[in-house]
Amino acid sequence: MENIALVVGASGITGSNLARTLIAKGWTAYGLARNPNTDIEGLKPVAADLLDTHSLSEALGDLAPTHVYITSWMRNETEAENIRVNSLMVRNLLNVLSSKKSVQHVALVTGLKHYLGPFDAYAKAGTLPETPVREEHPRLDIENFYYAQEDEVYAAAERDGFTWSIHRPHTVIGKAVGNMMNMGTTLAVYASICKETGRPFRWPGSEAQWNGLSDVTDAHVLAEHLIWASTTEAAKNEAFNIVNGDYFRWSWLWKQLAGWFGIEFVGYEGTIAPLEVEIANDVQLWKEIAERNNLVEPDLTRLASAWHTDLDLGRPIEVMTDMSKSRKLGFNVFQRTDESFFDLFEQLRQERLIP
């Protein structure tokens, strides 16, 4: 039977890289988003609002996907609203697809907030887990929209008989424009500003993150993991962590990133120095840099998501991930993290997103 993928959130880092990988492997791929990505050759765009079942029913029409990959979420003011909105998005989608009886597998991408709690809970006492985080860690006794999304998938799977997988990446490194959680591009833009102005590449985060062990998830590794879990019998109906496979300290990696751009760096100096504050007044400067270097995106806010980078790098503990479960079941894709960043920087430069 032909594999027909529906990638939900195909304009984001995870979704766009997944769509490209699926197409390269010969899948038929549809990309669902409010503003679908039309830049990916071979991807069939589907414009729909996940909060509107009529919109979904109309857009999906005669489409009968065999595999559904949910990589999208919507940020709201409170975690209670995150839970309401993001669970409704999953529920609406799976309800509309239910009558088609075509879905064999649903893969849901969440993340390490499964173990850490939501953004506003990172530093609260009692919510930070033992690391490396492992899939068997119990849910936290705290509101978390990831749990609500999972529960929607579990309920629909029981109703409709499809298998599922849950994927928990750490910070995803990859190219996307207009994405609200994009550390790699954010740091590339910041480093480019530093190079243009002579400012030092200043570490924005905590001492624990500077000195502690960490890991990240290359978008290409995540794409391979999603496809592997959705087509491997032993991986069905399981939750998985997914990271590159190496550990690093930011005190080492920060120097490597600065070296790639040929700029001076400043490490942890005793206090957090938020990147959001550092680049708050650089919107006009970036427009000038973009014009001077003939860049394709002059809007700093569509490239940099400093708020998210600050939350990741400001955590009060080291955060890294155990990959034993996937390895034991046969997923052996590995990626060096410094090369993840360098490959991304090169891609951003080639596509004239940074000078």
Long-range contacts (C-beta under 8 A, 24 or more apart in sequence): 1-66, 2-28, 2-66, 3-27, 3-28, 3-66, 3-67, 3-231, 4-28, 4-29, 4-30, 4-63, 4-64, 4-65, 4-66, 4-67, 4-102, 5-29, 5-30, 5-65, 5-66, 5-67, 5-68, 5-69, 6-30, 6-32, 6-46, 6-60, 6-63, 6-65, 6-67, 6-68, 6-69, 6-97, 7-31, 7-32, 7-43, 7-69, 7-71, 8-32, 8-33, 8-50, 8-68, 8-69, 8-70, 8-71, 8-72, 8-93, 9-33, 9-70, 9-71, 9-72, 9-73, 10-36, 10-37, 10-40, 10-43, 10-45, 10-71, 11-35, 11-36, 11-37, 11-176, 11-178, 12-71, 12-72, 12-176, 12-179, 13-172, 13-174, 13-175, 13-176, 13-179, 13-181, 13-182, 13-219, 14-71, 14-109, 14-169, 14-172, 14-174, 14-219, 14-222, 14-223, 15-69, 15-71, 15-72, 16-40, 16-174, 16-175, 16-176, 17-174, 17-175, 17-219, 17-220, 17-222, 17-223, 18-69, 18-71, 18-222, 18-223, 18-226, 18-227, 19-43, 20-223, 21-220, 21-223, 21-224, 21-227, 22-223, 22-227, 25-227, 30-63, 30-65, 32-59, 33-72, 50-88, 50-89, 50-92, 50-93, 51-85, 51-88, 51-89, 51-92, 52-92, 53-92, 53-95, 53-96, 56-92, 56-93, 56-96, 57-96, 60-96, 60-97, 60-100, 63-100, 64-100, 64-102, 65-97, 65-100, 65-102, 65-103, 66-102, 66-103, 66-104, 66-105, 67-103, 67-104, 67-105, 67-106, 67-107, 67-230, 68-93, 68-94, 68-97, 68-103, 68-105, 68-106, 68-107, 69-106, 69-107, 69-109, 69-226, 69-230, 70-106, 70-107, 70-108, 70-109, 70-149, 70-153, 71-109, 73-145, 73-149, 75-180, 79-118, 79-120, 79-121, 79-143, 79-144, 79-145, 80-143, 82-118, 82-145, 83-143, 83-144, 83-145, 83-148, 85-145, 86-145, 86-148, 86-149, 87-145, 87-148, 87-149, 87-151, 87-152, 90-149, 90-152, 90-153, 91-152, 91-156, 94-152, 94-153, 94-156, 94-160, 95-156, 98-156, 98-159, 98-160, 101-160, 103-160, 103-162, 104-162, 104-163, 105-162, 105-163, 105-164, 105-165, 105-230, 105-231, 105-236, 106-153, 106-156, 106-157, 106-162, 106-163, 106-164, 106-165, 107-164, 107-165, 107-166, 107-167, 107-226, 107-229, 107-230, 108-149, 108-150, 108-153, 108-164, 108-165, 108-166, 108-167, 109-167, 109-169, 109-222, 109-226, 110-146, 110-149, 110-150, 110-166, 110-167, 110-168, 111-146, 111-168, 111-169, 111-170, 112-168, 112-169, 112-170, 112-241, 112-319, 112-321, 113-144, 113-146, 114-139, 114-144, 114-146, 114-147, 114-168, 115-140, 115-168, 116-315, 116-319, 117-142, 117-144, 118-142, 118-143, 118-144, 118-145, 119-311, 122-311, 122-314, 122-315, 122-316, 123-315, 123-316, 128-316, 128-317, 131-213, 131-317, 131-318, 131-319, 131-320, 132-320, 132-321, 132-322, 133-241, 133-319, 133-320, 133-321, 133-322, 134-241, 134-322, 134-324, 134-325, 135-168, 135-238, 135-239, 135-240, 135-241, 135-322, 135-325, 150-239, 157-237, 163-236, 163-237, 164-236, 164-237, 165-226, 165-229, 165-230, 165-235, 165-236, 165-237, 165-238, 165-239, 165-240, 166-238, 166-239, 166-240, 167-222, 167-225, 167-226, 167-229, 167-239, 167-240, 167-242, 168-239, 168-240, 168-241, 168-242, 168-321, 169-217, 169-222, 169-241, 169-242, 169-243, 170-214, 170-215, 170-216, 170-217, 170-243, 170-319, 170-320, 170-321, 171-216, 171-217, 171-312, 172-216, 172-217, 172-218, 172-219, 172-222, 173-216, 173-217, 173-218, 173-219, 173-337, 173-340, 173-341, 173-344, 174-218, 174-219, 174-220, 174-344, 175-219, 175-344, 175-347, 175-348, 175-351, 175-353, 177-297, 177-302, 177-303, 177-353, 178-302, 179-305, 180-305, 180-308, 181-305, 181-308, 182-303, 182-304, 182-305, 182-308, 183-216, 183-305, 183-308, 183-309, 183-312, 184-340, 184-341, 184-344, 184-345, 185-303, 185-304, 185-344, 185-348, 185-353, 186-275, 186-303, 186-304, 186-305, 186-306, 186-308, 186-309, 187-257, 187-309, 187-341, 188-344, 188-345, 188-348, 188-353, 188-354, 189-279, 189-286, 189-300, 189-303, 189-304, 189-354, 190-275, 190-278, 190-279, 190-304, 190-306, 191-257, 191-258, 191-260, 191-261, 191-263, 192-261, 192-289, 192-354, 192-355, 193-279, 193-282, 193-285, 193-286, 193-289, 194-261, 194-263, 195-261, 195-262, 195-263, 195-355, 196-285, 196-289, 196-355, 197-285, 200-263, 200-264, 200-265, 200-266, 201-254, 201-257, 201-258, 201-261, 201-263, 201-264, 201-265, 201-266, 202-265, 202-266, 202-273, 202-278, 203-250, 203-254, 203-265, 203-266, 203-267, 203-268, 203-269, 203-273, 203-313, 204-272, 204-273, 204-274, 204-275, 204-278, 204-309, 204-310, 204-313, 204-314, 205-250, 205-268, 205-272, 205-310, 205-312, 205-313, 205-314, 205-315, 206-268, 206-272, 206-313, 206-314, 206-315, 206-316, 207-268, 207-270, 208-315, 208-316, 208-317, 208-318, 209-250, 209-312, 209-313, 209-314, 209-315, 209-318, 209-319, 210-249, 210-250, 210-251, 210-254, 210-267, 210-268, 211-249, 211-251, 211-268, 211-318, 212-249, 212-317, 212-318, 212-319, 213-247, 213-248, 213-249, 213-318, 213-320, 214-247, 214-248, 214-249, 214-250, 214-318, 214-319, 214-320, 215-243, 215-244, 215-245, 215-246, 215-247, 215-248, 215-320, 215-321, 215-337, 216-243, 216-244, 216-337, 216-340, 217-242, 217-243, 217-244, 218-244, 218-335, 218-337, 218-340, 220-335, 221-245, 221-333, 221-334, 221-335, 224-331, 224-333, 225-326, 225-331, 225-333, 228-330, 228-331, 228-333, 229-331, 232-329, 232-330, 232-331, 234-329, 234-330, 235-326, 235-329, 235-331, 238-325, 240-325, 240-326, 241-321, 241-322, 241-323, 241-325, 241-326, 242-321, 242-323, 242-326, 243-320, 243-321, 243-323, 244-334, 244-335, 244-336, 244-337, 244-340, 245-323, 245-333, 245-334, 245-335, 246-334, 246-335, 246-336, 246-337, 247-320, 248-337, 248-338, 250-313, 253-337, 253-338, 253-341, 256-338, 256-341, 257-341, 260-341, 260-342, 260-345, 261-345, 272-314, 274-306, 274-310, 274-314, 275-306, 275-309, 275-310, 275-313, 276-306, 276-307, 276-310, 278-306, 279-304, 279-306, 289-355, 292-355, 293-352, 293-355, 294-352, 295-352, 295-353, 295-354, 295-355, 296-351, 296-352, 296-353, 297-353, 303-353
